[in-house]
Amino acid sequence: MNDTITLFHAPQTRSTGTRILLEELGAPYKLHVINRKVGEQRSQEYLAVNPLGKVPVIRHGEALVTEQVAINLYLADLFPKAGLAPALNDPARGPYLRWMVYYGSCYEPAVVDRVMKRDPGPPALSPYGDFDSMFEMLVKQLSVNAYVLGPDFSAADVLWGTALKWTTGYGLIPERPVITDYVNRVNARPAFEKVYGLDVELAAEHQVAADAAKAEQ
């Protein structure tokens, strides 16, 4: 299998976190850039890759992986020497999987409902119960140690560090010092700063292309 990973990437989106993880892992990768400002995510070419028109997506040999959490799990296990995912026989493996999946199954749905000013579904149907209970579990976890799983940085912190940076930056969740401290600590890592800088440049290029396309209409 070709070890090089192709990341379908649009700047300043969820795929930014995937690119950060690739940097943290020291993984060989190349970008297939999607300019969302000109609608490339809706092109037939890209919809053949991901019919939902979303990023991130990775291709690794014959494997095509969508969904942010699945991609993070796949990549962290693919490069075990980086030490960003507990091994299958490590007692931390269970908590690691729990907090990775908690993001997609509880945190994101709860934040979306909150932003849309929608009540959660009935307790028997809601994937997260209620926002306050979901959020307090996260705050409690981050209050115990420097990182999600304890004193050591992991792939879970790439996921949560980027997500919490975005949701706190836009005021989508309540302000808590423990969250702010965590966001600052994780996002100060060199890989995060590098990718954020590259994303700014790429987003600017995409805006120029979008403006040019609009001028031609």
N, CA and C atoms as a LAMMPS dump frame, in Angstrom:
ITEM: TIMESTEP
0
ITEM: NUMBER OF ATOMS
651
ITEM: BOX BOUNDS ff ff ff
-5.0000000000000000e+02 5.0000000000000000e+02
-5.0000000000000000e+02 5.0000000000000000e+02
-5.0000000000000000e+02 5.0000000000000000e+02
ITEM: ATOMS id mol type element x y z
1 1 1 N 0.849 -1.196 0
2 1 2 C 0 0 0
3 1 3 C 0.883 1.245 0
4 2 1 N 0.521 2.194 -0.838
5 2 2 C 1.226 3.474 -0.857
6 2 3 C 1.018 4.169 0.48
7 3 1 N 2.114 4.56 1.138
8 3 2 C 1.998 5.157 2.469
9 3 3 C 1.509 6.603 2.435
10 4 1 N 1.617 7.257 1.277
11 4 2 C 1.212 8.659 1.212
12 4 3 C -0.3 8.779 1.303
13 5 1 N -0.738 9.685 2.156
14 5 2 C -2.16 9.915 2.388
15 5 3 C -2.587 11.164 1.632
16 6 1 N -3.699 11.084 0.944
17 6 2 C -4.279 12.257 0.293
18 6 3 C -5.374 12.805 1.19
19 7 1 N -5.238 14.067 1.546
20 7 2 C -6.25 14.747 2.352
21 7 3 C -7.024 15.702 1.46
22 8 1 N -8.322 15.481 1.357
23 8 2 C -9.202 16.416 0.682
24 8 3 C -9.498 17.524 1.693
25 9 1 N -9.006 18.711 1.382
26 9 2 C -8.925 19.763 2.391
27 9 3 C -9.468 21.086 1.886
28 10 1 N -10.255 21.716 2.73
29 10 2 C -10.678 23.097 2.521
30 10 3 C -10.216 23.885 3.734
31 11 1 N -9.591 25.044 3.53
32 11 2 C -9.036 25.776 4.677
33 11 3 C -10.116 26.261 5.628
34 12 1 N -9.744 26.299 6.916
35 12 2 C -10.602 26.829 7.968
36 12 3 C -11.932 26.078 8.064
37 13 1 N -11.818 24.751 7.953
38 13 2 C -12.956 23.852 8.131
39 13 3 C -12.517 22.717 9.054
40 14 1 N -13.354 21.71 9.196
41 14 2 C -12.991 20.565 10.026
42 14 3 C -11.749 19.845 9.509
43 15 1 N -11.481 19.963 8.212
44 15 2 C -10.303 19.281 7.683
45 15 3 C -9.003 19.915 8.17
46 16 1 N -9.083 21.116 8.717
47 16 2 C -7.9 21.732 9.317
48 16 3 C -7.363 20.858 10.442
49 17 1 N -8.261 20.326 11.245
50 17 2 C -7.837 19.446 12.331
51 17 3 C -7.168 18.185 11.818
52 18 1 N -7.665 17.653 10.707
53 18 2 C -7.044 16.465 10.13
54 18 3 C -5.631 16.776 9.652
55 19 1 N -5.449 17.931 9.039
56 19 2 C -4.107 18.311 8.593
57 19 3 C -3.164 18.49 9.787
58 20 1 N -3.676 19.055 10.868
59 20 2 C -2.868 19.188 12.081
60 20 3 C -2.456 17.814 12.596
61 21 1 N -3.397 16.881 12.609
62 21 2 C -3.076 15.535 13.084
63 21 3 C -2.009 14.892 12.211
64 22 1 N -2.11 15.049 10.908
65 22 2 C -1.085 14.508 10.013
66 22 3 C 0.285 15.089 10.334
67 23 1 N 0.325 16.382 10.645
68 23 2 C 1.584 17.025 11.021
69 23 3 C 2.096 16.464 12.351
70 24 1 N 1.21 16.316 13.316
71 24 2 C 1.602 15.779 14.619
72 24 3 C 2.129 14.35 14.495
73 25 1 N 1.558 13.589 13.581
74 25 2 C 1.965 12.203 13.386
75 25 3 C 3.247 12.082 12.573
76 26 1 N 3.643 13.158 11.903
77 26 2 C 4.781 13.075 10.992
78 26 3 C 4.464 12.208 9.787
79 27 1 N 3.204 12.187 9.378
80 27 2 C 2.746 11.307 8.306
81 27 3 C 3.025 11.917 6.93
82 28 1 N 3.358 11.093 5.95
83 28 2 C 3.509 11.589 4.586
84 28 3 C 2.122 11.846 3.985
85 29 1 N 1.898 13.045 3.511
86 29 2 C 0.581 13.338 2.951
87 29 3 C 0.682 14.397 1.864
88 30 1 N -0.35 14.439 1.041
89 30 2 C -0.486 15.482 0.046
90 30 3 C -1.916 15.999 0.099
91 31 1 N -2.107 17.216 -0.363
92 31 2 C -3.425 17.833 -0.316
93 31 3 C -4.129 17.746 -1.668
94 32 1 N -5.4 17.481 -1.621
95 32 2 C -6.302 17.726 -2.746
96 32 3 C -7.205 18.85 -2.262
97 33 1 N -6.91 20.053 -2.699
98 33 2 C -7.561 21.231 -2.134
99 33 3 C -8.932 21.446 -2.771
100 34 1 N -9.901 21.74 -1.926
101 34 2 C -11.269 22.033 -2.347
102 34 3 C -11.56 23.498 -2.049
103 35 1 N -11.876 24.266 -3.082
104 35 2 C -12.221 25.678 -2.886
105 35 3 C -13.731 25.797 -2.714
106 36 1 N -14.145 25.875 -1.475
107 36 2 C -15.57 25.97 -1.17
108 36 3 C -16.159 27.304 -1.62
109 37 1 N -15.327 28.324 -1.742
110 37 2 C -15.826 29.645 -2.124
111 37 3 C -16.312 29.695 -3.572
112 38 1 N -15.845 28.745 -4.386
113 38 2 C -16.339 28.669 -5.767
114 38 3 C -17.185 27.412 -5.974
115 39 1 N -17.529 26.735 -4.881
116 39 2 C -18.464 25.615 -4.949
117 39 3 C -17.874 24.286 -5.377
118 40 1 N -16.552 24.12 -5.242
119 40 2 C -15.953 22.855 -5.692
120 40 3 C -16.449 21.655 -4.886
121 41 1 N -16.932 21.902 -3.67
122 41 2 C -17.45 20.791 -2.859
123 41 3 C -18.731 20.218 -3.446
124 42 1 N -19.348 20.95 -4.366
125 42 2 C -20.586 20.472 -5.004
126 42 3 C -20.346 19.955 -6.417
127 43 1 N -19.088 19.905 -6.833
128 43 2 C -18.781 19.406 -8.171
129 43 3 C -19.035 17.905 -8.249
130 44 1 N -19.336 17.414 -9.434
131 44 2 C -19.563 15.982 -9.601
132 44 3 C -18.32 15.179 -9.235
133 45 1 N -17.153 15.756 -9.529
134 45 2 C -15.903 15.077 -9.205
135 45 3 C -15.783 14.839 -7.706
136 46 1 N -16.09 15.868 -6.92
137 46 2 C -15.935 15.696 -5.48
138 46 3 C -17.088 14.902 -4.876
139 47 1 N -18.282 15.061 -5.41
140 47 2 C -19.411 14.284 -4.885
141 47 3 C -19.215 12.79 -5.121
142 48 1 N -18.401 12.439 -6.094
143 48 2 C -18.069 11.025 -6.295
144 48 3 C -17.166 10.512 -5.181
145 49 1 N -16.436 11.433 -4.541
146 49 2 C -15.585 11.077 -3.408
147 49 3 C -16.405 11.037 -2.125
148 50 1 N -17.161 12.093 -1.881
149 50 2 C -18.04 12.157 -0.722
150 50 3 C -19.379 12.741 -1.159
151 51 1 N -20.396 11.922 -1.284
152 51 2 C -21.693 12.394 -1.76
153 51 3 C -22.313 13.502 -0.906
154 52 1 N -21.837 13.656 0.331
155 52 2 C -22.355 14.73 1.182
156 52 3 C -21.661 16.06 0.888
157 53 1 N -20.597 16.039 0.106
158 53 2 C -19.898 17.271 -0.233
159 53 3 C -19.169 17.892 0.939
160 54 1 N -18.745 17.062 1.894
161 54 2 C -18.103 17.566 3.107
162 54 3 C -16.62 17.215 3.14
163 55 1 N -15.87 17.984 3.9
164 55 2 C -14.482 17.649 4.223
165 55 3 C -14.41 17.505 5.741
166 56 1 N -13.428 16.725 6.235
167 56 2 C -12.34 16.079 5.523
168 56 3 C -12.725 14.72 4.949
169 57 1 N -11.901 14.301 3.995
170 57 2 C -11.874 12.93 3.485
171 57 3 C -10.406 12.595 3.297
172 58 1 N -10.041 11.349 3.559
173 58 2 C -8.677 10.915 3.24
174 58 3 C -8.734 9.689 2.343
175 59 1 N -7.723 9.588 1.487
176 59 2 C -7.528 8.382 0.693
177 59 3 C -6.158 7.822 1.042
178 60 1 N -6.139 6.545 1.377
179 60 2 C -4.885 5.869 1.731
180 60 3 C -4.869 4.55 0.995
181 61 1 N -4.129 4.488 -0.116
182 61 2 C -4.193 3.311 -0.953
183 61 3 C -5.601 3.15 -1.493
184 62 1 N -6.2 1.995 -1.258
185 62 2 C -7.568 1.742 -1.715
186 62 3 C -8.611 2.178 -0.692
187 63 1 N -8.16 2.599 0.473
188 63 2 C -9.093 2.982 1.54
189 63 3 C -9.51 4.441 1.381
190 64 1 N -10.793 4.684 1.417
191 64 2 C -11.349 6.033 1.406
192 64 3 C -12.123 6.203 2.7
193 65 1 N -11.737 7.179 3.5
194 65 2 C -12.342 7.351 4.823
195 65 3 C -12.954 8.739 4.921
196 66 1 N -14.226 8.792 5.287
197 66 2 C -14.909 10.047 5.564
198 66 3 C -15.241 10.098 7.051
199 67 1 N -15.769 11.199 7.498
200 67 2 C -16.189 11.47 8.868
201 67 3 C -14.975 11.773 9.743
202 68 1 N -15.013 12.925 10.339
203 68 2 C -13.862 13.467 11.067
204 68 3 C -13.335 12.534 12.15
205 69 1 N -14.215 12.009 12.977
206 69 2 C -13.768 11.144 14.072
207 69 3 C -13.172 9.855 13.524
208 70 1 N -13.815 9.264 12.521
209 70 2 C -13.3 8.03 11.925
210 70 3 C -11.91 8.259 11.334
211 71 1 N -11.711 9.393 10.696
212 71 2 C -10.419 9.715 10.099
213 71 3 C -9.349 9.837 11.183
214 72 1 N -9.674 10.531 12.27
215 72 2 C -8.701 10.681 13.361
216 72 3 C -8.314 9.328 13.953
217 73 1 N -9.304 8.475 14.162
218 73 2 C -9.025 7.149 14.709
219 73 3 C -8.157 6.348 13.748
220 74 1 N -8.483 6.393 12.482
221 74 2 C -7.737 5.651 11.463
222 74 3 C -6.282 6.1 11.424
223 75 1 N -6.078 7.404 11.362
224 75 2 C -4.724 7.927 11.214
225 75 3 C -3.868 7.677 12.457
226 76 1 N -4.425 7.9 13.619
227 76 2 C -3.643 7.712 14.849
228 76 3 C -3.229 6.257 15.022
229 77 1 N -4.087 5.317 14.613
230 77 2 C -3.729 3.901 14.685
231 77 3 C -2.74 3.515 13.587
232 78 1 N -2.794 4.231 12.463
233 78 2 C -1.916 3.916 11.337
234 78 3 C -0.451 4.231 11.647
235 79 1 N -0.232 5.184 12.544
236 79 2 C 1.127 5.591 12.894
237 79 3 C 1.345 5.437 14.399
238 80 1 N 1.405 4.209 14.883
239 80 2 C 1.487 3.97 16.33
240 80 3 C 2.756 4.513 16.975
241 81 1 N 3.841 4.623 16.192
242 81 2 C 5.092 5.099 16.776
243 81 3 C 5.001 6.548 17.245
244 82 1 N 4.032 7.284 16.724
245 82 2 C 3.844 8.674 17.159
246 82 3 C 3.275 8.746 18.57
247 83 1 N 2.68 7.657 19.031
248 83 2 C 2.178 7.596 20.403
249 83 3 C 0.96 8.459 20.676
250 84 1 N 0.137 8.724 19.665
251 84 2 C -1.026 9.588 19.865
252 84 3 C -2.324 8.819 20.077
253 85 1 N -2.244 7.484 20.075
254 85 2 C -3.428 6.662 20.35
255 85 3 C -3.034 5.507 21.255
256 86 1 N -3.752 5.286 22.341
257 86 2 C -3.451 4.133 23.196
258 86 3 C -3.602 2.826 22.419
259 87 1 N -2.743 1.886 22.7
260 87 2 C -2.827 0.578 22.055
261 87 3 C -4.09 -0.162 22.489
262 88 1 N -4.442 -1.205 21.746
263 88 2 C -5.669 -1.95 22.037
264 88 3 C -5.671 -2.537 23.443
265 89 1 N -4.494 -2.892 23.958
266 89 2 C -4.42 -3.494 25.292
267 89 3 C -4.099 -2.483 26.385
268 90 1 N -4.101 -1.209 26.046
269 90 2 C -3.838 -0.137 27.01
270 90 3 C -5.144 0.214 27.722
271 91 1 N -5.155 0.297 29.064
272 91 2 C -6.375 0.66 29.784
273 91 3 C -6.956 2.008 29.345
274 92 1 N -6.11 2.86 28.762
275 92 2 C -6.596 4.167 28.311
276 92 3 C -7.344 4.086 26.987
277 93 1 N -7.325 2.906 26.352
278 93 2 C -7.977 2.784 25.043
279 93 3 C -9.469 3.057 25.128
280 94 1 N -10.124 2.54 26.145
281 94 2 C -11.559 2.75 26.3
282 94 3 C -11.909 4.221 26.462
283 95 1 N -11.291 4.924 27.435
284 95 2 C -11.557 6.356 27.571
285 95 3 C -11.225 7.148 26.307
286 96 1 N -10.173 6.738 25.619
287 96 2 C -9.801 7.406 24.362
288 96 3 C -10.93 7.296 23.346
289 97 1 N -11.437 6.091 23.129
290 97 2 C -12.54 5.903 22.184
291 97 3 C -13.78 6.651 22.65
292 98 1 N -14.008 6.619 23.947
293 98 2 C -15.191 7.297 24.494
294 98 3 C -15.178 8.778 24.154
295 99 1 N -14.039 9.438 24.4
296 99 2 C -14.006 10.892 24.205
297 99 3 C -13.887 11.279 22.745
298 100 1 N -13.354 10.419 21.923
299 100 2 C -13.37 10.675 20.485
300 100 3 C -14.805 10.642 19.969
301 101 1 N -15.53 9.595 20.337
302 101 2 C -16.891 9.433 19.841
303 101 3 C -17.849 10.418 20.507
304 102 1 N -17.573 10.78 21.747
305 102 2 C -18.412 11.749 22.458
306 102 3 C -18.501 13.058 21.685
307 103 1 N -17.405 13.419 21.048
308 103 2 C -17.412 14.66 20.273
309 103 3 C -18.481 14.617 19.18
310 104 1 N -18.462 13.562 18.371
311 104 2 C -19.383 13.503 17.248
312 104 3 C -20.81 13.145 17.628
313 105 1 N -20.96 12.289 18.641
314 105 2 C -22.299 11.799 18.973
315 105 3 C -23.042 12.683 19.968
316 106 1 N -22.297 13.45 20.771
317 106 2 C -22.94 14.276 21.801
318 106 3 C -22.642 15.77 21.636
319 107 1 N -21.361 16.118 21.565
320 107 2 C -20.993 17.533 21.574
321 107 3 C -21.519 18.284 20.351
322 108 1 N -21.221 17.791 19.166
323 108 2 C -21.658 18.518 17.969
324 108 3 C -23.182 18.635 17.878
325 109 1 N -23.944 17.555 18.062
326 109 2 C -25.4 17.707 18.007
327 109 3 C -25.929 18.695 19.048
328 110 1 N -25.34 18.672 20.236
329 110 2 C -25.796 19.582 21.286
330 110 3 C -25.501 21.035 20.936
331 111 1 N -24.31 21.298 20.41
332 111 2 C -23.945 22.668 20.034
333 111 3 C -24.831 23.165 18.899
334 112 1 N -25.093 22.316 17.912
335 112 2 C -25.952 22.721 16.793
336 112 3 C -27.355 23.067 17.286
337 113 1 N -27.908 22.227 18.139
338 113 2 C -29.238 22.527 18.678
339 113 3 C -29.23 23.838 19.457
340 114 1 N -28.185 24.075 20.222
341 114 2 C -28.087 25.297 21.009
342 114 3 C -28.012 26.526 20.092
343 115 1 N -27.191 26.444 19.063
344 115 2 C -27.045 27.57 18.132
345 115 3 C -28.353 27.832 17.388
346 116 1 N -29.049 26.772 17.024
347 116 2 C -30.315 26.906 16.303
348 116 3 C -31.488 27.214 17.222
349 117 1 N -31.181 27.3 18.518
350 117 2 C -32.217 27.581 19.537
351 117 3 C -33.327 26.521 19.508
352 118 1 N -32.888 25.277 19.356
353 118 2 C -33.818 24.16 19.361
354 118 3 C -33.697 23.393 20.661
355 119 1 N -34.817 22.959 21.188
356 119 2 C -34.783 22.086 22.357
357 119 3 C -34.271 20.716 21.946
358 120 1 N -33.57 20.029 22.854
359 120 2 C -33.179 18.659 22.526
360 120 3 C -34.416 17.795 22.366
361 121 1 N -34.252 16.681 21.7
362 121 2 C -35.376 15.766 21.56
363 121 3 C -35.753 15.159 22.899
364 122 1 N -36.816 14.384 22.93
365 122 2 C -37.196 13.693 24.173
366 122 3 C -36.017 12.869 24.687
367 123 1 N -35.896 12.71 25.999
368 123 2 C -34.75 11.984 26.567
369 123 3 C -34.479 10.632 25.918
370 124 1 N -35.533 9.943 25.526
371 124 2 C -35.335 8.621 24.929
372 124 3 C -34.778 8.702 23.509
373 125 1 N -34.813 9.886 22.903
374 125 2 C -34.375 10.039 21.521
375 125 3 C -33.137 10.906 21.374
376 126 1 N -32.91 11.832 22.3
377 126 2 C -31.791 12.755 22.176
378 126 3 C -30.46 12.027 22.34
379 127 1 N -29.508 12.212 21.413
380 127 2 C -28.223 11.522 21.535
381 127 3 C -27.361 12.056 22.666
382 128 1 N -27.671 13.247 23.179
383 128 2 C -26.827 13.854 24.21
384 128 3 C -27.568 14.192 25.495
385 129 1 N -28.837 13.915 25.57
386 129 2 C -29.604 14.253 26.772
387 129 3 C -29.98 15.716 26.761
388 130 1 N -29.234 16.533 27.513
389 130 2 C -29.44 17.979 27.498
390 130 3 C -28.088 18.668 27.462
391 131 1 N -28.044 19.903 26.977
392 131 2 C -26.778 20.583 26.745
393 131 3 C -25.968 20.731 28.03
394 132 1 N -26.594 21.18 29.096
395 132 2 C -25.85 21.454 30.323
396 132 3 C -25.165 20.206 30.866
397 133 1 N -25.864 19.084 30.858
398 133 2 C -25.266 17.84 31.356
399 133 3 C -24.11 17.405 30.462
400 134 1 N -24.321 17.499 29.149
401 134 2 C -23.258 17.143 28.205
402 134 3 C -22.025 18.012 28.425
403 135 1 N -22.24 19.321 28.577
404 135 2 C -21.131 20.261 28.689
405 135 3 C -20.384 20.1 30.01
406 136 1 N -21.114 19.865 31.087
407 136 2 C -20.472 19.714 32.386
408 136 3 C -19.586 18.476 32.435
409 137 1 N -19.954 17.424 31.719
410 137 2 C -19.095 16.242 31.646
411 137 3 C -17.754 16.59 31.007
412 138 1 N -17.807 17.397 29.953
413 138 2 C -16.583 17.814 29.273
414 138 3 C -15.734 18.704 30.175
415 139 1 N -16.363 19.677 30.83
416 139 2 C -15.636 20.576 31.727
417 139 3 C -14.966 19.786 32.848
418 140 1 N -15.676 18.836 33.403
419 140 2 C -15.121 18.017 34.481
420 140 3 C -13.905 17.242 33.994
421 141 1 N -13.99 16.678 32.795
422 141 2 C -12.873 15.902 32.263
423 141 3 C -11.637 16.771 32.058
424 142 1 N -11.822 17.974 31.552
425 142 2 C -10.694 18.859 31.281
426 142 3 C -10.176 19.543 32.545
427 143 1 N -10.922 19.447 33.624
428 143 2 C -10.484 20.036 34.887
429 143 3 C -9.491 19.156 35.628
430 144 1 N -9.415 17.892 35.245
431 144 2 C -8.617 16.921 35.988
432 144 3 C -7.15 16.961 35.587
433 145 1 N -6.881 17.055 34.277
434 145 2 C -5.508 16.997 33.779
435 145 3 C -5.312 17.996 32.652
436 146 1 N -4.093 18.062 32.169
437 146 2 C -3.778 19.021 31.109
438 146 3 C -4.446 18.663 29.792
439 147 1 N -4.663 17.37 29.552
440 147 2 C -5.213 16.926 28.283
441 147 3 C -6.399 15.995 28.513
442 148 1 N -7.068 15.624 27.449
443 148 2 C -8.309 14.86 27.568
444 148 3 C -8.103 13.559 28.332
445 149 1 N -7.012 12.846 28.035
446 149 2 C -6.793 11.544 28.66
447 149 3 C -5.926 11.59 29.901
448 150 1 N -5.375 12.745 30.215
449 150 2 C -4.489 12.84 31.363
450 150 3 C -3.352 13.799 31.097
451 151 1 N -2.136 13.464 31.543
452 151 2 C -1.007 14.385 31.386
453 151 3 C -0.4 14.391 29.987
454 152 1 N -0.759 13.404 29.152
455 152 2 C -0.123 13.271 27.845
456 152 3 C -1.054 13.666 26.705
457 153 1 N -0.506 14.363 25.736
458 153 2 C -1.226 14.784 24.534
459 153 3 C -1.544 13.568 23.668
460 154 1 N -2.73 13.57 23.051
461 154 2 C -3.13 12.462 22.175
462 154 3 C -3.928 12.999 20.994
463 155 1 N -4.302 12.093 20.102
464 155 2 C -5.123 12.478 18.95
465 155 3 C -6.458 13.053 19.395
466 156 1 N -6.923 12.664 20.572
467 156 2 C -8.173 13.227 21.075
468 156 3 C -8.055 14.733 21.283
469 157 1 N -6.862 15.19 21.608
470 157 2 C -6.659 16.622 21.837
471 157 3 C -6.606 17.409 20.531
472 158 1 N -6.229 16.753 19.437
473 158 2 C -6.327 17.42 18.14
474 158 3 C -7.788 17.681 17.817
475 159 1 N -8.608 16.672 18.034
476 159 2 C -10.039 16.805 17.769
477 159 3 C -10.677 17.865 18.654
478 160 1 N -10.483 17.731 19.965
479 160 2 C -11.124 18.647 20.9
480 160 3 C -10.474 20.03 20.883
481 161 1 N -9.174 20.084 20.689
482 161 2 C -8.498 21.381 20.686
483 161 3 C -8.957 22.269 19.549
484 162 1 N -9.127 21.686 18.35
485 162 2 C -9.588 22.475 17.217
486 162 3 C -11.069 22.802 17.347
487 163 1 N -11.861 21.84 17.797
488 163 2 C -13.303 22.072 17.925
489 163 3 C -13.615 23.146 18.964
490 164 1 N -12.946 23.073 20.096
491 164 2 C -13.212 24.043 21.152
492 164 3 C -12.671 25.426 20.8
493 165 1 N -11.6 25.48 20.027
494 165 2 C -11.113 26.781 19.55
495 165 3 C -12.188 27.459 18.702
496 166 1 N -12.801 26.698 17.827
497 166 2 C -13.827 27.246 16.929
498 166 3 C -15.095 27.627 17.691
499 167 1 N -15.558 26.736 18.561
500 167 2 C -16.821 27.003 19.243
501 167 3 C -16.692 28.081 20.317
502 168 1 N -15.513 28.195 20.937
503 168 2 C -15.327 29.309 21.876
504 168 3 C -15.111 30.613 21.125
505 169 1 N -14.377 30.535 20.005
506 169 2 C -14.098 31.74 19.233
507 169 3 C -15.348 32.412 18.704
508 170 1 N -16.35 31.621 18.389
509 170 2 C -17.613 32.166 17.885
510 170 3 C -18.673 32.305 18.981
511 171 1 N -18.269 32.061 20.221
512 171 2 C -19.2 32.234 21.331
513 171 3 C -20.351 31.249 21.33
514 172 1 N -20.107 30.047 20.848
515 172 2 C -21.179 29.064 20.734
516 172 3 C -21.386 28.25 22
517 173 1 N -20.426 28.303 22.911
518 173 2 C -20.543 27.579 24.172
519 173 3 C -20.249 28.541 25.316
520 174 1 N -20.672 28.22 26.528
521 174 2 C -20.416 29.1 27.673
522 174 3 C -18.928 29.282 27.936
523 175 1 N -18.553 30.442 28.435
524 175 2 C -17.155 30.701 28.771
525 175 3 C -16.807 30.01 30.086
526 176 1 N -15.734 29.246 30.065
527 176 2 C -15.219 28.604 31.268
528 176 3 C -13.693 28.704 31.238
529 177 1 N -13.063 29.144 32.32
530 177 2 C -11.6 29.248 32.332
531 177 3 C -10.899 27.948 31.97
532 178 1 N -11.431 26.817 32.418
533 178 2 C -10.771 25.544 32.136
534 178 3 C -10.777 25.26 30.635
535 179 1 N -11.842 25.642 29.954
536 179 2 C -11.915 25.457 28.505
537 179 3 C -10.939 26.392 27.81
538 180 1 N -10.928 27.655 28.234
539 180 2 C -10.022 28.637 27.631
540 180 3 C -8.573 28.231 27.801
541 181 1 N -8.21 27.781 29
542 181 2 C -6.831 27.352 29.259
543 181 3 C -6.461 26.161 28.384
544 182 1 N -7.382 25.23 28.264
545 182 2 C -7.132 24.046 27.44
546 182 3 C -6.93 24.442 25.985
547 183 1 N -7.806 25.286 25.46
548 183 2 C -7.708 25.731 24.07
549 183 3 C -6.362 26.414 23.819
550 184 1 N -5.98 27.292 24.72
551 184 2 C -4.706 28.01 24.556
552 184 3 C -3.517 27.06 24.604
553 185 1 N -3.555 26.105 25.522
554 185 2 C -2.449 25.167 25.696
555 185 3 C -2.283 24.287 24.448
556 186 1 N -3.376 23.732 23.967
557 186 2 C -3.294 22.813 22.829
558 186 3 C -2.938 23.557 21.547
559 187 1 N -3.572 24.693 21.331
560 187 2 C -3.395 25.388 20.06
561 187 3 C -2.076 26.151 19.95
562 188 1 N -1.293 26.169 21.025
563 188 2 C 0.039 26.775 20.974
564 188 3 C 1.085 25.804 20.443
565 189 1 N 0.714 24.546 20.225
566 189 2 C 1.664 23.571 19.708
567 189 3 C 2.093 23.956 18.29
568 190 1 N 3.351 23.667 17.935
569 190 2 C 3.865 24.082 16.62
570 190 3 C 3.036 23.598 15.435
571 191 1 N 2.543 22.368 15.479
572 191 2 C 1.774 21.841 14.344
573 191 3 C 0.491 22.63 14.14
574 192 1 N -0.147 23.025 15.234
575 192 2 C -1.376 23.815 15.145
576 192 3 C -1.071 25.172 14.522
577 193 1 N -0.062 25.844 15.046
578 193 2 C 0.266 27.176 14.548
579 193 3 C 0.679 27.121 13.076
580 194 1 N 1.423 26.096 12.7
581 194 2 C 1.848 25.951 11.305
582 194 3 C 0.649 25.825 10.379
583 195 1 N -0.266 24.926 10.701
584 195 2 C -1.403 24.68 9.818
585 195 3 C -2.35 25.866 9.791
586 196 1 N -2.559 26.515 10.927
587 196 2 C -3.416 27.703 10.927
588 196 3 C -2.84 28.776 10.002
589 197 1 N -1.529 28.947 10.017
590 197 2 C -0.899 29.929 9.146
591 197 3 C -1.057 29.565 7.676
592 198 1 N -0.86 28.287 7.352
593 198 2 C -1.037 27.833 5.979
594 198 3 C -2.481 27.995 5.524
595 199 1 N -3.414 27.776 6.436
596 199 2 C -4.827 27.926 6.102
597 199 3 C -5.186 29.375 5.782
598 200 1 N -4.601 30.304 6.506
599 200 2 C -4.86 31.719 6.228
600 200 3 C -4.428 32.056 4.807
601 201 1 N -3.252 31.584 4.412
602 201 2 C -2.754 31.842 3.065
603 201 3 C -3.644 31.193 2.013
604 202 1 N -4.037 29.951 2.269
605 202 2 C -4.859 29.224 1.31
606 202 3 C -6.247 29.85 1.188
607 203 1 N -6.811 30.272 2.315
608 203 2 C -8.127 30.921 2.281
609 203 3 C -8.079 32.217 1.486
610 204 1 N -6.987 32.943 1.616
611 204 2 C -6.838 34.19 0.859
612 204 3 C -6.777 33.903 -0.637
613 205 1 N -6.047 32.851 -1.027
614 205 2 C -5.982 32.463 -2.431
615 205 3 C -7.36 32.077 -2.95
616 206 1 N -8.121 31.372 -2.137
617 206 2 C -9.461 30.958 -2.549
618 206 3 C -10.388 32.158 -2.711
619 207 1 N -10.221 33.142 -1.855
620 207 2 C -11.054 34.336 -1.976
621 207 3 C -10.736 35.098 -3.26
622 208 1 N -9.459 35.168 -3.608
623 208 2 C -9.059 35.818 -4.865
624 208 3 C -9.693 35.093 -6.054
625 209 1 N -9.649 33.762 -6.036
626 209 2 C -10.236 32.98 -7.108
627 209 3 C -11.756 33.19 -7.181
628 210 1 N -12.386 33.26 -6.022
629 210 2 C -13.829 33.487 -5.989
630 210 3 C -14.196 34.863 -6.515
631 211 1 N -13.406 35.868 -6.136
632 211 2 C -13.665 37.222 -6.622
633 211 3 C -13.478 37.311 -8.128
634 212 1 N -12.457 36.617 -8.641
635 212 2 C -12.211 36.617 -10.086
636 212 3 C -13.353 35.945 -10.831
637 213 1 N -13.843 34.82 -10.272
638 213 2 C -14.958 34.099 -10.904
639 213 3 C -16.214 34.944 -10.91
640 214 1 N -16.434 35.682 -9.843
641 214 2 C -17.613 36.546 -9.765
642 214 3 C -17.518 37.688 -10.761
643 215 1 N -16.317 38.221 -10.943
644 215 2 C -16.12 39.336 -11.873
645 215 3 C -16.378 38.913 -13.313
646 216 1 N -16.157 37.635 -13.605
647 216 2 C -16.346 37.135 -14.967
648 216 3 C -17.802 36.855 -15.289
649 217 1 N -18.644 36.807 -14.279
650 217 2 C -20.051 36.489 -14.504
651 217 3 C -20.805 37.647 -15.163
